[in-house]
Amino acid sequence: MPFILSVAVMFPLNNRPSNTPTRRHFCKMSLAALTSGISATTSGCLSGLPPLGQKQSYGRIEVPASTDPKYKRWLPRPSPDTDNPSWQTFVYATPTTIKGTEPEEFLFRRGALKRDLDYFGIGFEKYDWILDCDYGTVIEASFQPSSVVQTLTESGYEPAGSYREYELFSRTDVNRNVAVRDGVIVWSSAQVHENPTIERLIHTAAGEYPRRYDVDEEFARICNAIGGNRMLILGPNFADPTEMAKLGADGFRFEDDTAYQVIKLLFSAQRTPTTKQLQHAFRDEYGLTEEADVFDVQVDGRLGTLETRVSQTSARELTPLVDPPQITWGASFDANSGQLTIRHEAGDVLDSEWLWYDISTPDDAGEIEKRPLWPSKKQVSRGDSTSIDLSEYPTADAVTLLIATSECCDFNHLFEYRLE
């Protein structure tokens, strides 16, 4: 049964399709799509989740302190000549094992970040932290570089020399590059990042290229205000129900069995709302994670803050839609026979009933039609491959792998191969 992406429908957690084939996670997705899964046709920063409304109460909340904003070392100063302003949004997370009791919105954002990544021989939960921006993805973790190198070379990556103290690897089925040194992986993918430039990230971390934190006073101010969080999104116009903030940050913190969502908004001196105006804006316009109960809204100078407490209750089932697999996918196309081969190169084992694919053509108008990818196999793991016959689709321009509960509903993008 086809699904039309252009239909503006709100989806619960398990019903959220990705929005664009070339940029499948939230740095480039519309803010509505990020926070609620609303289709890309819906603009603005409203969430599909319920706004604060009249039932929730205001009150002071003791929110746990943030951690050090380690991302500030890696984020470069944007180039006004070449960098699109929308590229300034980034995601930072400190992954750990999840229980399923975490807030729905936290789980959605974590899943969107995880399923975009290739597998590097280290489980996602073992990363110390991860930064994702439009130049690439930075991972810090404890690992043996030789183990990561072995995983890369056995999963379709080719050695590509060295750069500074990093070993380089690349592949061309989907243009991807990796730099590895002790404790650090820097990765880019033409499918995920709008301006993949791992050298820019490496230079910035080494102090050889200006850091945005050091040259942008407003950016430094909101970074210091929000700090590090277990999950954080920060960028222009983000999480702002007033549409007046210059920068916005939306983070999740945890303490024991309680979660906290914290939003920081930096306004200009000429356009700063009062506390009451910001309370009304959040109450009427911006939906937080649906489990939130008590709210605290304050304005201090140019900085607006919303903090909310989220009690963790019964656990959700950690299906592959909630906690997606981390897999390196590979592909090759034989134009003579019209056969596209898809390979599971490395990473998690996945029941084949969750794997589907869609064939894109210029005239399908965003329609998604799911077809089973491995119908004759129970599980798919490293080394497995399958073929898709495209000989009857001469105008096909891409094939997208999907993770889904069934043919009719509930899906997300996993991997896309574009046909030349």
GIPE-V730431 format. One record per residue. RES is the residue in three letters. NEAR is the number of other ideal C-beta (glycine too) atoms within 12 Angstrom. Layout:
res->(RES | RES)
near->(NEAR | NEAR)
This chain:
res->(MET | PRO | PHE | ILE | LEU | SER | VAL | ALA | VAL | MET | PHE | PRO | LEU | ASN | ASN | ARG | PRO | SER | ASN | THR | PRO | THR | ARG | ARG | HIS | PHE | CYS | LYS | MET | SER | LEU | ALA | ALA | LEU | THR | SER | GLY | ILE | SER | ALA | THR | THR | SER | GLY | CYS | LEU | SER | GLY | LEU | PRO | PRO | LEU | GLY | GLN | LYS | GLN | SER | TYR | GLY | ARG | ILE | GLU | VAL | PRO | ALA | SER | THR | ASP | PRO | LYS | TYR | LYS | ARG | TRP | LEU | PRO | ARG | PRO | SER | PRO | ASP | THR | ASP | ASN | PRO | SER | TRP | GLN | THR | PHE | VAL | TYR | ALA | THR | PRO | THR | THR | ILE | LYS | GLY | THR | GLU | PRO | GLU | GLU | PHE | LEU | PHE | ARG | ARG | GLY | ALA | LEU | LYS | ARG | ASP | LEU | ASP | TYR | PHE | GLY | ILE | GLY | PHE | GLU | LYS | TYR | ASP | TRP | ILE | LEU | ASP | CYS | ASP | TYR | GLY | THR | VAL | ILE | GLU | ALA | SER | PHE | GLN | PRO | SER | SER | VAL | VAL | GLN | THR | LEU | THR | GLU | SER | GLY | TYR | GLU | PRO | ALA | GLY | SER | TYR | ARG | GLU | TYR | GLU | LEU | PHE | SER | ARG | THR | ASP | VAL | ASN | ARG | ASN | VAL | ALA | VAL | ARG | ASP | GLY | VAL | ILE | VAL | TRP | SER | SER | ALA | GLN | VAL | HIS | GLU | ASN | PRO | THR | ILE | GLU | ARG | LEU | ILE | HIS | THR | ALA | ALA | GLY | GLU | TYR | PRO | ARG | ARG | TYR | ASP | VAL | ASP | GLU | GLU | PHE | ALA | ARG | ILE | CYS | ASN | ALA | ILE | GLY | GLY | ASN | ARG | MET | LEU | ILE | LEU | GLY | PRO | ASN | PHE | ALA | ASP | PRO | THR | GLU | MET | ALA | LYS | LEU | GLY | ALA | ASP | GLY | PHE | ARG | PHE | GLU | ASP | ASP | THR | ALA | TYR | GLN | VAL | ILE | LYS | LEU | LEU | PHE | SER | ALA | GLN | ARG | THR | PRO | THR | THR | LYS | GLN | LEU | GLN | HIS | ALA | PHE | ARG | ASP | GLU | TYR | GLY | LEU | THR | GLU | GLU | ALA | ASP | VAL | PHE | ASP | VAL | GLN | VAL | ASP | GLY | ARG | LEU | GLY | THR | LEU | GLU | THR | ARG | VAL | SER | GLN | THR | SER | ALA | ARG | GLU | LEU | THR | PRO | LEU | VAL | ASP | PRO | PRO | GLN | ILE | THR | TRP | GLY | ALA | SER | PHE | ASP | ALA | ASN | SER | GLY | GLN | LEU | THR | ILE | ARG | HIS | GLU | ALA | GLY | ASP | VAL | LEU | ASP | SER | GLU | TRP | LEU | TRP | TYR | ASP | ILE | SER | THR | PRO | ASP | ASP | ALA | GLY | GLU | ILE | GLU | LYS | ARG | PRO | LEU | TRP | PRO | SER | LYS | LYS | GLN | VAL | SER | ARG | GLY | ASP | SER | THR | SER | ILE | ASP | LEU | SER | GLU | TYR | PRO | THR | ALA | ASP | ALA | VAL | THR | LEU | LEU | ILE | ALA | THR | SER | GLU | CYS | CYS | ASP | PHE | ASN | HIS | LEU | PHE | GLU | TYR | ARG | LEU | GLU)
near->(17 | 20 | 31 | 18 | 32 | 19 | 19 | 22 | 23 | 24 | 32 | 22 | 36 | 29 | 26 | 44 | 42 | 44 | 35 | 28 | 32 | 27 | 33 | 40 | 42 | 44 | 41 | 34 | 42 | 31 | 36 | 33 | 39 | 43 | 45 | 39 | 40 | 33 | 29 | 27 | 18 | 27 | 17 | 26 | 37 | 31 | 38 | 34 | 33 | 26 | 27 | 34 | 20 | 11 | 14 | 27 | 19 | 26 | 15 | 15 | 27 | 14 | 31 | 22 | 14 | 32 | 21 | 18 | 33 | 27 | 41 | 33 | 28 | 36 | 41 | 41 | 25 | 31 | 20 | 12 | 7 | 16 | 22 | 20 | 17 | 23 | 30 | 34 | 40 | 45 | 43 | 45 | 42 | 35 | 33 | 21 | 16 | 31 | 22 | 22 | 25 | 39 | 39 | 39 | 40 | 44 | 38 | 44 | 42 | 41 | 42 | 42 | 40 | 41 | 40 | 44 | 45 | 45 | 37 | 41 | 33 | 32 | 23 | 35 | 21 | 23 | 35 | 26 | 35 | 42 | 42 | 48 | 45 | 38 | 42 | 42 | 43 | 43 | 44 | 28 | 28 | 18 | 25 | 17 | 27 | 15 | 21 | 36 | 29 | 20 | 30 | 35 | 26 | 23 | 31 | 33 | 37 | 21 | 19 | 23 | 13 | 16 | 23 | 21 | 17 | 32 | 29 | 30 | 36 | 29 | 32 | 19 | 32 | 39 | 22 | 39 | 38 | 44 | 42 | 41 | 29 | 18 | 22 | 38 | 45 | 44 | 45 | 37 | 37 | 26 | 36 | 41 | 37 | 31 | 28 | 31 | 29 | 40 | 24 | 35 | 41 | 34 | 25 | 33 | 33 | 23 | 15 | 14 | 24 | 19 | 27 | 35 | 28 | 18 | 19 | 24 | 16 | 28 | 34 | 22 | 26 | 43 | 36 | 22 | 32 | 45 | 28 | 32 | 39 | 34 | 43 | 46 | 46 | 50 | 43 | 30 | 31 | 40 | 47 | 37 | 36 | 34 | 23 | 26 | 37 | 33 | 39 | 41 | 45 | 48 | 46 | 46 | 35 | 30 | 19 | 12 | 16 | 26 | 38 | 41 | 49 | 45 | 50 | 43 | 47 | 40 | 32 | 18 | 12 | 9 | 18 | 22 | 28 | 17 | 22 | 15 | 22 | 36 | 28 | 21 | 31 | 42 | 27 | 18 | 29 | 44 | 38 | 43 | 41 | 31 | 31 | 41 | 28 | 26 | 35 | 30 | 38 | 28 | 27 | 18 | 16 | 25 | 32 | 43 | 38 | 47 | 36 | 41 | 35 | 35 | 22 | 28 | 18 | 12 | 17 | 25 | 17 | 23 | 25 | 32 | 37 | 35 | 36 | 41 | 39 | 39 | 36 | 38 | 48 | 34 | 37 | 24 | 28 | 16 | 14 | 8 | 14 | 20 | 22 | 36 | 26 | 37 | 32 | 36 | 36 | 33 | 35 | 31 | 22 | 34 | 21 | 27 | 23 | 38 | 42 | 40 | 40 | 41 | 35 | 31 | 20 | 15 | 12 | 23 | 15 | 25 | 21 | 37 | 27 | 31 | 26 | 24 | 39 | 27 | 16 | 13 | 20 | 15 | 19 | 34 | 23 | 25 | 18 | 27 | 23 | 29 | 23 | 36 | 19 | 30 | 17 | 12 | 26 | 13 | 14 | 28 | 22 | 32 | 41 | 45 | 47 | 40 | 44 | 40 | 24 | 21 | 23 | 15 | 23 | 28 | 38 | 45 | 40 | 48 | 44 | 33 | 35 | 21 | 28 | 11)
